[in-house]
Amino acid sequence: MGRRKGAGISPVGANVRRLEDQRLLTGRACFIDDIAPPGALRGVVVRSPHAHAAIEAINLEDARRMAGVRGVFTAADLDADDIGVIPCTAQVATLAPMVVPPRPALARDRVRHVGDPVAFVVADSLDHARDAAESVVVRYRPLPAVTDARDALAPDAPLLWNEAPGNLSFQFQKGDKAAVDAAFANAAHVFELDLVNNRLVVAPLETRGAIGAHDAATGSLHLVVSGAGVHGMRDVLADRIFHLPRARVRVSAPDVGGGFGIKNAVYPEHVLLLWAARRLGLPIKWIADRAEDFVSAAQGRDNRTRARLALDADGRFRALDVQTVANLGAYVAGFGPGTSTNAPSTAMGGAYDIPAVFMDVRGVLTNTVPI
């Protein structure tokens, strides 16, 4: 469709020509798995089968001897190169500083959710990498796990992180608590509602995937990723993880087969691909299968909320009080904390005239995939 006559240069009210339809409808789009750099290796991640366990030993000898294998790596290799941990990029004004436990690309001494990355295998082909990954032997000592955020707040709950007593990462509050309390004290009617905003697993048609490459001549890194927000990813990779000038880290995206919020942050696989590509001198490709994405891609929601509404004798709304326990998963990751705080706090009153509103959110760490 062309631009409507008389629209001028303002985009408001103008018909905007779509640029991507032709290649998508004719099968000429380029997605991450369509890209095949010359000499590219394939990567496979070895993941934890346990929700919570201590890593007592990792035996890589058999895997390293297998045909086609170029390297098998653990957290010790990353630490030796001073690779940084993955930060949380959500900006949330909490009552006290948010507790953000370290999230290395590979688990160090303990795994904290099913799917936690433990080792990274790189080989000449996907089949070789998968075979070698199955030969990595990890000795685990299972530990008590907690998956429900309310249970995680109990005094006797298993502790995920020493730096997060009571498994509490943060407490967030917004609104006028005194005004809300006064309105409830004088309310003619009070309605209460318990809500379960269940956890969801995002499943875009195209799973997550990326290609990492290193230019030895310039010392620069290039991540091609099925995702969005490439500038933010670049900044995190350069500033916080590889400690490089931003000009030496490039992140680009081809066509993306759906994302729905899970493809706009740095993941452990991105770090592994870039680091291993620099170490081995060849580009490396990784594509998640569906089952892998279910235990490694960011998930959504998982909030338990009690809402109370105060009304006067005529049925007019006088105050709204919202108390939420938000499950963050095993790590405080990406934009996760913002989905239970900043986002709902801007809309919880909706279009209604409610004189006083107050919201309290506790962000809780559990042995589940990060939100």
C-alpha positions, 0 to 999 in steps of 0.5 A: 500500500502506498502513502495516503495523499495529503498525509505529508511527512507526518506518520500519523494517519499514513499508510506505511508500505511493508518491506518484508512481505515479498521475501517472506511470502516467496520463501526468500527470507533469511533466518538464523538456520539459513546462514552457513558461514564457511567452515562453521562448527556446531555447538551443543550445550550439556544441561543439568537434569536436576532442579538443584544439585552440587557439581562434584566432578565433570569428566570430559576425557571420553568426549574430547577423544571423540571424532570431530570434536574441537573442544569441550569446555566448562566454567573453569575455562571461562573463568580462566579468561576472565569472562564476566557473568550475565547481568540483569538489565531490568531497572526496578526501583526496589526498597533495598538494592536488588539481590542479583546472584551471579549468572555465569554462562556455565554453572560453576559449583552448583546447578539451580534449575533443570536446563542449567548449562554445565558444559559446552561441546564444539565439533565439526558437525551437529551429530558429532557435537551431540554424540560428544555431549552425551559422553560428558559425565557429570557427577551430581549430588542432588539437593532439596529444591523449591519451585513454588515462590510462596514455599520458597519464602518459608523459613525452612525452605531450601536456600538457593543463594547465600547472598539472598536470605529467605530466597528474596531478591527484592521488594517493590512498592508503589502507591500511597499505602497510608491513603489505601489503609485509611480507605479500607478502614472506612470502606462500606464494602471490601472485595478480595480476589486471589489470582494465579497468573500461571507460568508460561513457556514461550514457543515461537515457531523458530527456536532460539539460535545464534552464530558467534564469530571472531576476527583475529585481525581486528580482535572483534566479535560478531554475534548473529542472533535470532532476536531483537534489541541488538544494541542492548545485547552489544553493550552487555557483551562488550561492557560486562562480559568480554570487557571490550570497546563497544566498537569491537563487538557487533550484534546483528539479526536476520529475519526472526521467526517470532520472539514474544519477548524471549529473544531480546536479552543476552543468554549463556549460549551467546557468551559461549559461542563468542568465547569459543569462536575466539578460542578456536578461530572458527565461527560456531553455530548453535540452534536450540531444539524445542525441548531445549528451549523449554528449559533454557529460554526465559519463561513468563508470569508465575505470579500469585496475587491477592487484590482487595478493592474498597468501595463506599456505600454507593458502590464507588471504588475508593482504594485498590490494594495489590499484594504479589509474590513473583517467581523469578526463577533461579537467576534474576535475568534479563527484563524479568523483574520488570514484568511483575513490577514496572509493567503491572504498576502502570496499569493496575488501576485500569481506566477506573477512577480509584483515588488510592492505589498501592502495590507490593511485590516480592521477587523470589528465587526458586529452582525454576527456569528464569523469568 
